[in-house]
């Protein structure tokens, strides 16, 4: 069976939720991961409840130092401040998740490009895509260290889901093996363009149109004061009711992706989210976010504990989702 033979309900769902909708208040679960090993059963229960009922949560006590997060943001800005002709030397090939793109991602929900540029780091696919050391000294080493920190956090969280799904505790770590050439987890640097001095019509677009993520788990770093993220929890997907999730220092926002929703036989809820344009009185400057996508290795076979879906490789799954979201030729 080829990737084109799969009919993904995720794509059909995403194509129907591009409207503005309404904004409502909702509580976003906050889960403390501190003293993780001693509290793992308690934490696993809290994560499972958040992921089955909402699909979106924030974690504290996560083990990534704020100084390391600040350094990652500073390093990402060094890349985006390079001249466009330099960044263009490292383009993202079609069907991959590595390299630089500029306004190339077209969401099925909107049919228009997101107002952003991004740079993807997927370890096995980076040949020829790292900026030269002379252009950005230390960039590669700093980004790979941050990528590893996020992988470790992701595997701790996913180990809790593995236990609840009846899998071995290290099940997801084994299928997200960084030593494999099939590894496809991605650290993404995203620059949303400044809206200072923008025309009124520009605000009718989206910084990122409504979508659910392709992966098992997303770990999202944002800067306090640079808002715009909105969520529509999994079980509320048809309501068109969105909730602002304000960035807060010390908190990392996480969400379940479609890959894990399918793998759990729809027990865990992937969550629709988007990035809206700033409103009058809000911060209008450039915005940076750093998501890490825990995406199982290409050769990992996705088969849930309840057997709801036919087996499918994570590589086939991710290729379909990427190709549906990027303009032709990118």
Beta strands, then each sheet from edge to edge (+ up, - down):
strand 1: 22-23
strand 2: 29-32
strand 3: 56-60
strand 4: 99-102
strand 5: 116-121
strand 6: 186-192
strand 7: 208-211
strand 8: 217-222
strand 9: 229-232
strand 10: 241-244
strand 11: 252-256
strand 12: 272-275
strand 13: 287-294
strand 14: 301-302
strand 15: 312-313
sheet 1: 1+ 10+ 9- 12+ 7-
sheet 2: 2+ 3+ 11- 8+ 13- 6+ 5- 4+
sheet 3: 14+ 15-
end
